Amino acid sequence: MSTGVGPPSDVSLHRDDTSTTATTGNPPPRRRVYFTYHHLNSLAIVIILSATGTTTLGDIAFVVFSTLYIFFLSRFSFPAVSSDPPPPVFGATNKILRIYVTVGGIIGVILSEIYVFSGIFQGVKDGIQAAATPLFLLASQILMEGVSFSVGFSIPIRACVPIFYNSWRMLSIMEWVRIEFAKEELDRNRVVAGKALAAANLGFWGFNLFGFLLPYYLPKALKIHYSSSSSNNKKD
């Protein structure tokens, strides 16, 4: 499962490894197919929001630029050290990480998707673009995470994807919070829901960037990458 919290290998990779190893005595072959329902849903979000004009050209330009830059880094700065997929950073059975990722998916994708698309269908225009921009960027991030795994990028590059997108998305979330707490609508329930959702996104994704990705995930990803690189150099 990938919900924009971070690279999905620590959550969805090798779900059936334990049972397969127990029955055959050998670990199953690793696959690089990471496009799931979540990626298809994200693709639908990107297409709909782009088609309805609820996202800006600046955000679309960021997605294009970041994609090109990530490919550049994967080629010249952090190339893969092996043709085999690297091990998950936190372990494939980390229950706390699964819960954390699920909460991020509910706040960032499911509830935001309901809020934005219900507003579009109801013809509500005030504040929709502010709420749609973080959703668009999160959906684009999830797609890019799938690409980074299917292509076989190194762990540092996979860590760069959520860091890039979370950093840029924080600006749009702060703008969303400002607009939500300043607007007045006749539909009080929608106003309250919008404020609560915007604040929840700000709190969760702020912690995700400054409390998880930068101080915790990135150092571990770099350590595994350079350890693997040193091991391969010694073998050579």
C-alpha positions in Angstrom: 0.0 0.0 0.0 1.3 3.4 -0.9 -0.4 6.5 0.5 2.3 9.1 0.3 3.8 8.7 3.7 7.0 7.2 2.3 8.3 4.6 -0.1 5.8 1.7 0.0 8.2 -1.2 0.1 8.1 -1.3 3.9 4.4 -1.7 3.9 3.4 -3.8 0.9 6.5 -5.6 -0.3 6.6 -9.4 0.1 3.3 -9.8 2.0 3.4 -13.5 1.6 7.1 -14.1 2.2 6.6 -15.8 5.6 4.1 -18.3 4.4 6.0 -19.1 1.2 9.3 -19.6 3.0 7.6 -21.8 5.6 6.1 -24.1 3.0 9.0 -24.3 0.5 12.0 -23.6 2.6 13.1 -20.8 0.1 12.2 -17.2 -0.1 9.9 -16.3 -3.0 11.4 -14.4 -5.9 11.2 -10.6 -5.6 9.1 -8.8 -8.1 9.2 -5.2 -9.3 5.5 -4.8 -10.0 4.2 -2.1 -7.7 1.2 -0.7 -9.5 -1.9 -1.4 -7.5 -5.4 -0.1 -7.0 -3.9 2.8 -5.1 -1.9 3.8 -8.1 -4.9 3.5 -10.4 -7.0 5.6 -8.0 -4.2 8.2 -7.9 -4.1 8.3 -11.7 -7.8 8.9 -11.8 -7.5 11.7 -9.3 -4.7 13.4 -11.3 -6.7 13.2 -14.5 -10.0 14.4 -13.0 -8.4 17.3 -11.2 -6.4 18.3 -14.2 -9.4 18.1 -16.5 -11.7 20.2 -14.2 -9.1 22.9 -13.8 -8.9 22.6 -10.0 -5.1 22.4 -10.1 -2.6 25.0 -11.2 0.0 25.0 -14.0 2.6 25.6 -11.3 1.8 22.3 -9.6 1.8 20.5 -12.9 5.1 22.0 -13.8 6.5 20.9 -10.4 5.4 17.3 -11.1 7.1 17.3 -14.5 10.3 19.0 -13.1 10.5 16.7 -10.1 10.1 13.6 -12.3 12.9 14.7 -14.6 15.1 15.6 -11.6 14.5 12.3 -9.9 15.6 10.4 -13.0 18.6 12.7 -13.2 19.6 11.9 -9.6 19.0 8.2 -10.2 21.5 8.3 -13.1 24.3 10.5 -11.8 24.0 10.8 -8.0 22.4 7.6 -6.5 22.5 4.8 -9.1 21.3 1.4 -8.0 24.1 -0.7 -6.5 22.5 -4.0 -7.5 20.0 -5.4 -9.9 18.2 -7.0 -7.0 15.6 -4.9 -5.1 17.1 -3.6 -1.8 15.7 -4.8 1.5 12.9 -2.8 3.1 14.2 -0.2 5.5 11.9 -1.0 8.4 11.0 -4.6 7.7 8.0 -5.8 5.8 6.0 -6.7 8.9 6.2 -3.4 10.8 2.8 -3.0 12.3 3.3 0.5 13.6 4.3 1.6 10.1 1.2 0.0 8.6 -1.0 1.8 11.0 0.8 5.1 10.3 0.5 4.7 6.6 -3.2 3.8 6.9 -3.9 7.0 8.9 -2.0 9.0 6.2 -4.1 7.4 3.5 -7.4 8.1 5.3 -6.5 11.8 6.0 -4.6 12.6 2.8 -6.4 10.5 0.2 -9.8 9.2 1.2 -11.3 12.1 3.2 -9.6 14.7 1.0 -11.0 12.9 -2.1 -14.5 12.9 -0.6 -14.3 16.6 0.4 -12.9 17.8 -3.0 -15.1 15.7 -5.3 -18.3 16.4 -3.3 -17.6 20.1 -3.7 -17.0 19.7 -7.4 -20.2 17.8 -7.9 -22.2 20.3 -5.7 -20.8 23.2 -7.7 -18.9 24.7 -4.7 -16.1 26.9 -6.0 -14.9 28.7 -2.8 -11.8 27.0 -1.5 -12.0 23.9 -3.8 -8.7 24.6 -5.6 -7.0 25.1 -2.2 -8.1 21.7 -1.1 -7.6 20.0 -4.5 -3.9 21.1 -4.8 -2.6 18.9 -1.9 -4.7 16.0 -3.1 -3.3 16.4 -6.7 0.3 16.5 -5.4 -0.3 13.5 -3.1 -1.8 11.4 -6.0 1.1 12.4 -8.2 3.6 11.4 -5.4 1.9 8.0 -5.1 2.2 7.4 -8.9 5.9 8.5 -8.8 6.6 6.1 -5.9 5.2 3.3 -8.0 7.4 4.3 -10.9 10.5 4.4 -8.6 9.9 0.8 -7.5 9.0 -0.6 -10.9 12.0 1.0 -12.5 14.3 -0.2 -9.7 15.6 3.1 -8.3 18.0 3.0 -5.4 16.7 3.5 -1.8 18.0 7.2 -1.6 16.0 8.0 -4.7 12.9 6.3 -3.4 13.3 8.4 -0.2 13.7 11.6 -2.3 10.3 11.1 -3.9 8.2 11.6 -0.7 10.6 14.3 0.6 10.3 16.4 -2.6 6.5 16.1 -2.7 5.9 16.6 1.0 8.1 19.7 1.0 6.2 21.3 -1.9 2.8 20.1 -0.6 3.3 21.7 2.8 3.1 25.1 1.1 -0.2 24.3 -0.5 -1.6 22.8 2.8 -0.7 25.9 4.7 -2.5 27.9 2.1 -5.5 25.6 2.3 -5.6 26.1 6.1 -5.5 29.8 5.7 -8.4 29.8 3.2 -10.5 27.4 5.1 -10.3 29.4 8.4 -11.0 32.6 6.5 -14.0 31.6 4.4 -17.7 31.7 5.4 -20.3 29.5 3.7 -24.0 28.8 4.3 -23.2 25.1 4.7 -21.9 25.1 8.2 -21.2 21.4 8.2 -18.9 21.7 5.1 -17.1 24.7 6.7 -16.4 22.7 9.9 -15.4 19.6 7.9 -13.1 21.7 5.7 -11.3 23.3 8.7 -10.9 20.0 10.5 -9.6 18.2 7.4 -7.2 21.0 6.5 -5.8 21.2 10.1 -5.5 17.4 10.2 -3.5 17.4 7.0 -1.2 20.1 8.2 -0.5 18.3 11.4 0.0 14.9 9.9 2.1 15.8 6.9 4.1 18.3 8.9 5.1 15.6 11.3 5.6 13.2 8.4 8.2 15.5 6.8 9.9 16.9 9.8 9.5 14.1 12.3 9.7 11.0 10.1 11.1 11.4 6.6 14.0 13.9 7.2 15.3 12.8 10.6 14.5 9.1 10.5 13.8 7.6 7.1 16.4 9.4 5.0 19.4 8.6 7.3 18.4 4.9 7.4 18.0 4.8 3.6 21.4 6.4 3.0 23.0 4.0 5.5 21.6 0.9 3.8 22.5 2.3 0.4 26.2 3.0 1.2 26.5 -0.3 3.2 25.3 -2.2 0.1 27.6 -0.2 -2.1 30.6 -1.0 0.2 29.7 -4.7 0.2 29.5 -4.8 -3.6 32.8 -3.0 -3.9 34.5 -5.5 -1.6 33.1 -8.4 -3.6 34.4 -6.9 -6.8 
